[in-house]
């Protein structure tokens, strides 16, 4: 069952939420532009596809490796303070990178080091998103849904914007312009009034004790670690192979233009899923979210069965609705059930756990496809969505978790 509270719905767009929304949207737009800009800059520098692979890995690897420590720092020093520092650091390092590209051809190692520092900044920024959202929004679910819509739009607009900028200017200029998104984000976060700069409700403790406490809080919630374990399996056998094989099959069989159309449809579906999550308020959010995961089955299934491109685009759009709705239900559950003073650490554990198996699934999909074929692996990926839904609904702690307001 679902219910709604009009008074709560009307209270979302406070001054602080508008500032946070602007900071988050600007930052997300920069995140979407950066890989395209870096790819163009590295290729122009003459390092080829191998250099691009190293550069993108240098950007992402520190994020995955340091995310849990970012959660500890966020809770220790205050999410808002750390996010502002992270924005300032990323603006500086990326500006230096843009300058190096502008004045010549920097050695590859310099590019990789600076991108790694930008990635490390992202790892210390990310946990604060979960910590700040409940502090600035009376309606946490609506806030998460609104932020999800913003993320979906930037994922579609960002690469296109980067491509347009690369037509009229140089890769170095695009990298420099992208660096400004961190400055805008930091300035917006500085203007927040309802979120303290320092930590919320903390005593004196050591870094190790904070790390252990975060793990204890994460492990003590059966519904939380159960979801992460299930999603590790889904990332390995579902999402990872779908991204590697599904995307490559679309480009090979239908062309890059069709692939772009399909990805735009996915983004549009994600926006619709966010809108649905604003309006629909299930009493058992993880139960409803698990059921919505069934829609994701259409994404790999449509490619595996070789359906026409317009039908595949429609299936990706429907899958985007289901995935966006699940993400909002899960993030809202975490932010409303976990105490504020440990929220950054708990979020970092669940985010790291959710992501850790995805690159493994992406990496092994290609070699496995050579042995068993692309279509069977995509069918397995489609089945994994059904398995994921079944497993989540079979766990009482997940199935019976109730929505709470905060």
Beta strands, then each sheet from edge to edge (+ up, - down):
end
